[in-house]
Amino acid sequence: MIPSAGLELPRPSRRGLLTGGLALGASLTLPGCAYIRDDASTDAPLPESAKAEIDGDLVYFNWADYLAPTVVKGFQEEYGVKVIESNYDSMEGMYAKLAAGNEYDIVFPIAKWVVKLKREGKIRAIDPAQLGNAEQVFYSGSYFNDPWYDEGSAASVPFTVYKTGIGWRTDKVSSMTGSWRDLWNDEARGHVFTLDDQDEALGMAALLLGYDVNTADSSELSDIKDLLISQKEYLRAYSSDDVNNMVGGDAWVHHMWSGDYLYLRNWLVDDPTMYDFEAPSEGCPINSDAYVIPTNARHPGTAMVFIDYLLRPENAIKNTKYLSYPFPVKDALPAFAELAKDAPACNVEISDLENENVFRLLGTDEVQRRAAVWTEVKAS
């Protein structure tokens, strides 16, 4: 499909370009407290919410190219402020910057890192009463009124959600079965890619074996290792650049993030019917990003205004179309439904969010066991 004139197109997947392999290396170099169980007790009090009022320019810390530029430009023009942007290339890198005392007004962690930042007192409360558009995400019955990673949504506001599944070339492969076993597809031998992401690779194998995606059980990890090693005769490579691998023709079957598939299908290819996506029957990892305001933010009021601005449906629609990931803003959901109408497996329902296939923070010893298995798999 050829993009229409004037449509902003992002670079391929921030996850694809930035996350590959980083969790493995960083997890073993940060202090032991960098990984704690998400059922650990809360020690740090939650600093009070700021009022939503402009109190300076916005110091913004996010993945690169992860909001529509026109939305950021519109905020600057409407409120007469500058958005001073910094980027990170992993959650560990983000945490290290905050732990070192760097001052940012707004940060965008994935769910399991909200848990850690909140417990350590590194983020402040966000009062929905200060947000004129809060009802767009905290309406009656919304999952985000009380998500697993932030009781009562006391310190975060939802940003994006996504799932992990399998994309494939319909002109090359005709024997897909709707299972993670399709990453062992014989038709695609030598053209199969698994994401170069420790959580995603171990999680995929765990689901195929009927285990928890976060398992650190030694026996189960041994089974996962054997299963992933058995896949190697089918693999072209481990890579998280899923969009380029598919567009370039190297991948016929690719372990893939849902938003990346939609971006490829809707904006990058001339014949979208040559591609398809499945959410395997054994279950799919589900994840989400959130807005948070660090405790040491110098302009928390501006950050509150910025969050409220991004919750406006017209801005959420622009961001949805730019990224091809759904923003859980009620009046913007039809825009995502339109993007995903020919790829319904990419949709993320409330029932998906409420399952157990979310990546959680673990103890240091558990992280090390998982990292050791991933190292062995890749070195085999």
Residue pairs with C-beta under 8 A, 6 or more apart in sequence:
1 265
1 266
1 267
1 268
1 269
1 270
1 272
2 270
3 9
3 267
7 267
7 321
8 68
8 69
8 70
8 322
9 267
9 322
10 65
10 263
10 322
10 323
11 17
11 64
11 65
12 241
12 243
12 244
12 260
12 263
13 240
13 241
13 242
13 243
13 257
13 259
13 260
13 263
14 63
14 64
14 65
14 66
15 197
15 240
15 257
15 260
16 240
16 241
16 242
16 243
16 244
16 257
16 260
17 64
17 240
17 241
18 63
18 64
18 89
18 90
19 89
19 90
19 197
19 240
20 195
20 196
20 197
20 238
20 239
20 240
20 241
21 196
21 197
21 198
21 240
22 89
22 90
22 92
22 93
23 90
23 91
23 92
23 197
23 198
23 199
24 198
24 371
24 374
24 375
26 90
26 92
26 93
27 34
27 35
27 92
27 198
27 367
27 368
27 371
28 367
28 368
28 371
30 92
30 95
30 96
32 364
34 92
34 95
34 116
34 364
35 361
35 362
35 363
35 364
35 366
35 367
36 116
36 119
36 361
36 363
37 360
37 361
37 362
37 363
38 112
38 115
38 148
38 149
38 360
38 361
40 119
42 118
42 119
43 119
43 120
43 121
44 118
44 119
44 120
44 121
44 122
45 121
46 118
46 121
46 123
46 124
46 125
46 154
46 155
47 121
47 123
47 124
47 125
47 295
48 124
48 125
49 124
49 125
49 126
49 127
49 130
49 304
50 124
50 130
50 293
50 297
50 300
50 301
50 303
50 304
51 130
51 301
51 304
52 130
52 131
52 132
52 301
52 304
52 305
52 308
53 301
53 302
53 304
53 305
54 79
54 80
54 81
54 301
54 302
54 305
55 299
55 300
55 301
55 302
56 81
56 298
56 299
56 302
57 81
57 82
57 83
57 84
57 299
57 302
58 75
58 81
58 82
58 83
58 84
58 105
58 106
58 299
58 302
58 303
58 306
59 84
59 86
59 103
59 104
59 105
59 106
59 297
59 298
59 299
60 83
60 84
60 85
60 86
60 104
60 105
60 106
60 306
61 85
61 86
61 87
61 88
61 94
61 97
61 104
61 106
61 107
61 108
62 85
62 87
62 88
62 106
62 107
62 108
63 87
63 88
63 89
63 108
64 87
64 89
66 108
66 323
67 310
67 319
67 322
68 318
68 319
68 321
68 322
68 323
70 318
71 310
71 315
71 318
71 319
71 322
72 83
72 85
74 309
74 315
75 81
75 83
75 306
75 309
76 82
76 83
78 309
79 302
79 305
79 309
81 302
86 104
88 94
88 97
91 109
91 110
91 113
94 107
94 109
94 113
95 113
95 116
95 117
97 104
98 104
98 107
98 117
98 122
98 294
99 122
101 296
103 294
103 296
103 297
103 298
104 294
104 297
105 293
105 294
105 297
105 298
105 299
105 300
105 302
105 303
105 306
106 291
106 292
106 293
106 297
106 303
106 306
106 307
107 123
107 291
107 292
107 293
107 294
108 159
108 289
108 290
108 291
108 292
109 117
109 289
109 290
109 292
110 287
110 288
110 289
110 290
110 359
111 147
111 148
111 149
111 287
111 288
111 289
111 290
111 358
112 149
112 358
112 359
112 360
112 361
113 361
114 123
114 149
114 150
114 155
114 156
114 290
114 292
115 149
115 150
115 360
115 361
116 361
117 123
117 155
117 292
117 294
118 150
118 154
118 155
118 156
121 295
122 294
122 295
123 155
123 156
123 292
123 293
123 294
123 295
124 155
124 293
124 294
124 295
124 297
124 300
125 154
125 155
126 153
126 154
126 155
126 156
126 157
126 291
126 292
126 293
126 304
126 307
128 134
128 138
128 153
130 304
130 308
131 157
131 304
131 307
131 308
131 311
132 308
133 308
133 311
133 312
133 313
133 329
134 157
134 308
134 311
135 330
136 311
136 312
136 313
136 316
136 329
136 330
136 331
136 332
137 144
137 157
137 158
137 311
137 328
137 329
137 330
138 144
138 145
138 153
139 330
142 328
142 330
143 350
143 353
143 354
144 153
144 157
144 158
144 328
145 152
145 153
146 152
146 153
147 153
147 158
147 288
147 353
148 358
149 156
149 288
149 290
150 156
150 290
155 292
156 290
156 291
156 292
157 290
157 291
157 307
157 311
158 288
158 289
158 290
158 291
158 328
159 288
159 289
159 290
159 291
159 327
160 259
160 288
160 289
160 323
160 325
160 326
160 327
160 328
161 286
161 287
161 288
161 289
161 325
161 326
161 328
161 348
161 353
162 257
162 258
162 259
162 286
162 287
162 288
162 325
162 326
162 348
163 257
163 258
163 279
163 284
163 285
163 286
163 287
163 346
163 348
163 352
164 195
164 200
164 203
164 204
164 255
164 256
164 257
164 258
164 284
164 285
164 287
165 256
165 258
165 261
165 277
165 278
165 279
165 280
165 284
165 345
165 346
166 176
166 180
166 182
166 183
166 253
166 254
166 255
166 256
166 277
166 278
166 280
167 242
167 246
167 251
167 253
167 254
167 256
167 260
167 261
167 264
167 275
167 276
167 277
168 176
168 182
168 185
168 188
168 252
168 253
168 254
168 275
168 276
168 277
168 278
169 246
169 251
169 252
169 253
169 274
169 275
170 273
170 274
170 275
170 276
171 274
172 187
172 188
172 191
172 252
173 185
173 187
173 188
173 252
173 253
174 187
175 185
175 186
175 187
176 182
176 185
176 253
176 276
176 278
178 278
178 280
178 281
179 208
179 280
179 281
179 282
180 204
180 205
180 207
180 208
180 280
180 282
181 208
182 253
182 278
182 280
183 192
183 194
183 204
183 231
183 234
183 253
183 255
184 192
184 230
184 231
184 234
185 192
185 234
185 253
186 234
187 252
188 234
188 252
188 253
189 233
189 234
190 234
190 235
190 236
191 236
191 250
191 251
191 252
191 253
192 231
192 234
192 235
192 236
192 251
192 252
192 253
192 254
193 235
193 236
193 237
193 238
193 239
193 242
193 245
193 250
193 251
193 253
193 254
193 255
194 200
194 201
194 204
194 228
194 231
194 235
194 238
194 255
195 201
195 204
195 238
195 239
195 240
195 242
195 255
195 256
195 257
196 237
196 238
196 239
196 240
197 240
198 370
198 371
198 374
199 213
199 285
199 359
200 255
200 285
201 228
201 238
201 255
201 374
201 377
202 213
202 215
202 221
202 224
202 228
202 370
202 373
202 374
203 213
203 214
203 285
203 357
203 359
204 255
204 285
205 224
205 227
205 228
206 212
206 213
206 215
206 220
206 224
207 213
207 280
207 282
207 283
207 284
207 285
207 357
208 227
208 282
209 220
209 223
209 224
209 227
210 282
211 217
211 220
211 223
211 224
212 356
213 285
213 356
213 357
213 358
213 359
214 359
214 360
214 362
215 221
215 224
216 362
216 363
216 365
216 366
216 367
216 369
216 370
218 369
221 369
221 370
221 373
222 373
224 373
225 373
225 376
225 377
228 377
229 377
229 380
232 380
236 250
236 251
238 378
239 245
242 251
242 254
242 255
242 256
242 257
242 260
242 261
243 260
243 263
243 264
243 268
245 251
245 254
246 254
246 256
246 264
246 275
247 264
247 268
247 269
256 277
258 277
258 279
258 325
258 345
258 346
258 348
259 323
259 324
259 325
259 326
259 346
260 324
261 275
261 277
261 343
261 346
262 324
262 325
262 339
262 340
262 343
262 346
263 323
263 324
264 275
265 272
265 275
265 277
265 342
265 343
266 272
266 324
266 339
267 324
269 275
272 342
276 343
277 343
277 345
277 346
278 345
279 345
279 346
283 355
283 357
284 352
284 357
285 357
285 358
285 359
286 348
286 352
286 353
286 355
286 357
286 358
287 358
287 359
288 328
288 353
291 307
291 310
293 300
293 303
293 304
297 303
309 315
310 316
310 319
311 329
313 329
313 330
313 331
313 332
316 327
316 329
316 331
316 332
316 335
317 332
317 335
319 327
320 326
320 327
320 332
320 335
320 336
320 339
321 335
321 339
324 339
326 333
326 336
326 340
326 347
326 348
327 336
336 347
337 347
340 346
340 347
362 370
